[in-house]
Amino acid sequence: MAGLRYLEDVITLQFDVAKCTGCQLCTQVCPHGVFAMDGSRAKVVDRGACMECGACALNCAFGAIEVQSGVGCAAAIIASYFRRGGEVSCGPDDTADAGSCGGLSGGCC
């Protein structure tokens, strides 16, 4: 879906095309059109549009999709806003787990 972006290159979405059976549920439940059918199987057509809601993974009965919903820098920034009373930050003191931004290893954006 053109124009709607989450955070490029930090999306936790993983798709295993070998496990895909072509049921099309991921294409139907994704609110941002991340998936499309390519013949008899789905494929990721716009990974950067993924907002990590988890709808695709919850509806994939075959385990072809994994995504950590509610993680990443956006979650950390939103949480820090409420923890700090309006000051937005994304750093080591705003972690869900020590040493990572919003619980993701490797630091922040």
C-alpha positions, 0 to 999 in steps of 0.5 A: 500500500503506497504511502503507508510506512512503518519503519524500514529495515527493522520489521520483524516479519519472516515469511517461509514460502516453502510452508505456504499452502496458498490459502490466501488468508495473509493477503486478506487480513493484512491491512497494508497489502504486504502480501500478494499471491504469486501463482499458487503461493503468497509472497511478500510484496511490500515488507516495509509497509508491515506495521507488525500487527500480527494478523497474518501470523495469527491466521497462518495455520501452516506456520509460514509467517512469523512476526513479533507484534508490538515490538520495535522502535515505534513501541519503545517510543510510544512507551517512553512517551507515557513513562516520561510524561511526554518526553519521547526517547529511544535509548538504553533507559527506555528498554523493555529488556536491558540493553535493547530498544523496546526489547529488540537486541541490537539497539534502537533504530 
